[in-house]
Amino acid sequence: MKKFCCASLILVFSVLLAFAPSNAKARDGKNLSHRLGVGFTNQIATTSDGTIPALSGKYYLSKSSAASIALGMDTRSSNSTVAVGAKFYQNLFMEENMLFYTGLGGALVSRTGSKFQVSAFLGSEFFIPGLSSLGLSFEAGIRGDSTTGSFAIRTTGESFLTAGMHFYF
């Protein structure tokens, strides 16, 4: 049942991503095409202790799509954690200081064994007027975790206070 629910939800998000309508106001919206953003994100992966803060790079392939990679680590104890992940974003709605998007992601997490996480999400990145190169983001969706002998699905939601920030060059 869990695998069926996960597959169904990922299919819904995939269809949204593949057939995202182009917005009539897109020409008036924020244009970040071919710009690189560097910053941090807590949206890449989780452990039993919570999210893994990660350094992140996000590149807008066009006005309507972007890709990101992130690397997070914590070597404070014998249970050190390393996470590396990637995401693909498709803008659904664009305004002058806000983007609303959907996306898919995957991450490899190493902590007392390795696990793979996949995610499907909706999110928003907004820009404060006067600080047009600084993007603050938040996301909500589902995440599936694969660990040795088990599979778990959970909903996710991060506020812009903890989720992510990128400075675009």
Buried (B, 14 or more C-beta within 10 A) or exposed (E): EEEEEBEEBBEEBEEBBEEBEEBEEBEEBBBBEEBEBBBBBBBBBBBEEEBBBBBBBBBBEEBBBBBBBBBBBBEEEEEEBBBBBBBBBBBBBBBEBBBBBBBBBBBBBEBEEEBBBBBBBBBBBBBEEEEEEBBBBBBBBBBBBBBEEEEEBEEBEBEBEEBBBBEBE
